Structures are given as C-alpha cells and as structure tokens.
Amino acid sequence: MPPNLVDADNHSVDNMIKANIPKASIYELRSSISVLSGDGSTDHLNNILTADVSKLNNGERVDALVCDSNGRVKDVLSCFGIDGEIIILGIYENMEDTRSLITAGIPWNKNLVLYDAKDALRHCVIHGEDALELVRLLYPEVSDVPDQTFVSIGDVIVSKNSASDIGHIDILYRADDDSIERRILEKSIGVGTSDEWEAVRIRSRLPSAKEVDGTRLPSDIGLGKLVSLNKGCYPGQEIHARLDSRGSEKKHMITITSHQPIVLGKTKLEGGLTMEVTSATEYDGGHVALAVAPKEINKGAVFTLTGLEYKIG
Amino acid sequence: MGILGGGGFTLPVVSEVEVVDVSIDMTDAARSALSASMGGDEDTHVLLISAQSGGCSGYMYDMAIVEAPETSGFQIIEIDKIRVFIHNKDSVMLNGIRVDYKDSLMGGGFQIENPNASKSCGCGQSFS
C-alpha cells in the first residue's frame, strides 16, 4: 500500500458508500444497434471478436469485445442470434469504427449485409440487485432469464448481460412498439434519468465510451471475462495471451467517492503511483468517479490530494 | 411477429465501403514465380488478391489462382499477360501493395508489403 493510502473501514466517507443503491431501476440508453445478415455471419464476426460466436444459435447471446491489434478495447458488443440474423448491440460513440471494421472485412464472395437498426430498435436496461424481480413485475410471463440466452415476448427481447457483476438485464424493443412504455405506466415504474444512470454506472463499475476509448486493455476496465484465450485468432489475441501467460495485469478499475468534486484525468499519488479518473458525477450529495488505477490501490483505501479526501469504493 | 419480423419492417443498409482505383507493384521474382504457377493457363485463369477479417492484426490477405470470375465488381490489372483481379470492396486496403516472392524453405513464398497497413503480424499474412 502506498504511504498516503490508509485502511479506513470506519472512515467518515463510508456513509456515502453505504448510501442506498436502488435495488433495481430501468434506464433508457442510447446504444449502437446493428443487424448482420447472411450465410457465414457468425464466422465473420468470430474473426473479429474476443469471444467465440461461431456457434451462436437462435435465442442465444454472446458478449464480447472488439480490440485492436495491440489488445486495446475498442467496443463492447452483445450479439443476439435471431432467426439466422445477428443483432449487434454496442457503445453508441464507437458505432462508426465498429461498423467499418465489420463491413471492410466481409469477403468479396460472401453475401453479408450490415443493417443500421439504431433508429428502428431501442435499448433499455434494468440494473440493480433485484433486476430480475423488476423484469417479472414488468413482464409477469417471464419467470427467468438464463445466462447467454434471451427471452422473446412479442417484439421485445429480454436478456442478462454477463459483463456486469450486479443484476443487469438488457431489453431491446421496436421503436414502433409502445407496449413496454404502457407496461411501465401501468405498473407505475419510475424510469431513471441519464444523470442517474451515469451515477449508477460509475458505482457499478460499468465502462462506457469514456473508458472504452481504444487505449485500455480488457483487464484494465474489468472486461477480462469477455476474452477467450482458446478461441483462436482475433485482433489483439497475441497481446492477451502474453498478458495471461506472464500474469502481468497491472491495473484495474476502481470507484472513488468524495464530498468534493473529483477531477477527470491523470493524478499522481504519493509513492509514485498514477491513476486516471475517466468518469465523474455528482451522486446523493457527494461525488463518485471511475478510475483506472494500479492494482496496489485497493478497496477501502483513503487518500488525500491538496487537502481533500477521497475514498476507494 | 418477432423483433425483426413483420410486413413493412425494413432497415437501412450501412453504407458500402469506399472504392479507389487500384495500382499494385510486383517484383521480378514475384512475376517469375507467378508465371510458373500459372502453368500456361493465363487465358482462362487469373490471380485473385483479396482481404478479409481475420488473423491477429484484423485483416488477412488471400492470394489464389482461380478461373476468371465474372468481372462485375472487380478491378483488373494486367502484369506480363497475367490478369490480377482485386474486388472493389478491397480496393482501399490493397491499393499500392507490392507483391514479392522469397525463394526460401522457411517463410518463403509470396509476400505482400502494404503501405496502408499500420501493423502486420509476424507471419506476414495479417495486417491492420
């Protein structure tokens, strides 16, 4: 532990960490949504992604990363197999680069077509400890949402996101279908604002475009679980295999809480350690932030900078 | 009906890739090796060079001597009476490549140097 980081289980900022996290709420997100169609679409995607999608069947879901040849994460995708086509859900800000990668690499003799579905389909998430209970309230016909699959209710698909450690269920629906909105109204379920989602996302350590900016390794931002080391070649595979065999993951993503605003960017700590705050927002009268930090900085530590106090959550 | 089904439900196609006029360079060693590989079939067969997703750097080259395909969508470059076909969709990635041939038992064969590639993997078949 660096000299300026002390164990602080009973520290005053603990109260903020223990502040009520909503058990589950629903949030509408702006996401990249595309549809890949044609024979060989799973094989084509499999050449690009960090997880094996070659056997994606109807009704199944695979979460994976798009990385560059240096192993840095460029997008986080969820692929849904549906009637011979693949719905590809990704980060909105990274949409153009990912689409270019997919279309430029289509073999000349394959009739694969990528469609833009970002206006025709919508994406919302139910996030929180009791996410499944909220899904059941919204859709009483759904008893469970098994991993790596999705449930179809008419034009709506409901699916669990494996990238999150906390309950996180994606809902995709057609923009011309207002059935989900009617159900939300009927059940008097509150929909979280984008500011509320940002705070929840940060507290749950879910990376967004601010973290997935093409400069970080999967393990730096908590996405190592979406990398398969035995699926064969994909961009970045050599780097990921080397990191795994040498056990040299040096960074991880942490949350920071403080009563003072948290400044974005790199911060040098005593002991020679540097962390980079990537996202920050106000929350419940205080401030929360996400940072990519050396693994020496652990949960529960407290540090001070220019007289202000911060806690690693 | 399903999320992607139903009459009247259509989606716009993501725009096609950019197309440029392709030029390539081929060393004397590559011309000689290619001529030998053709075995006198220049009238009916062509060299097809293409790129597709794959490998550890993002894209992979493919070179094959094939029966001349339909010319639609291809750019045709003639080198020493051998026709080289490159598809329009690969034109940006393959424009300006230099094809060489190395006569070596290990790591020999046709090699591609690509000025558009920011990185190539050790085997030389994958680039980004």
Interface residues (C-beta under 8 A of the other chain):
Chain A: S34 V35 H44 N47 I48 D68 S69 N70 I82 D83 E85 I87 R99 S100 L101 I102 T103 A104 G105 I106 P107 W108 V113 L114 Y115 D116 A117 A120 L121 S152 G154 D155 V156 I157 L172 Y173 R174 C233 Y234 P235 G236 Q237 E238
Chain B: M1 G2 I3 L4 G5 G6 F9 L11 P12 V13 V14 E16 V17 S50 A51 Q52 S53 G54 G55 C56 S57 G58 Y59 G73 H87 K89 D90 V92 M93 K119 C121 S126 S128
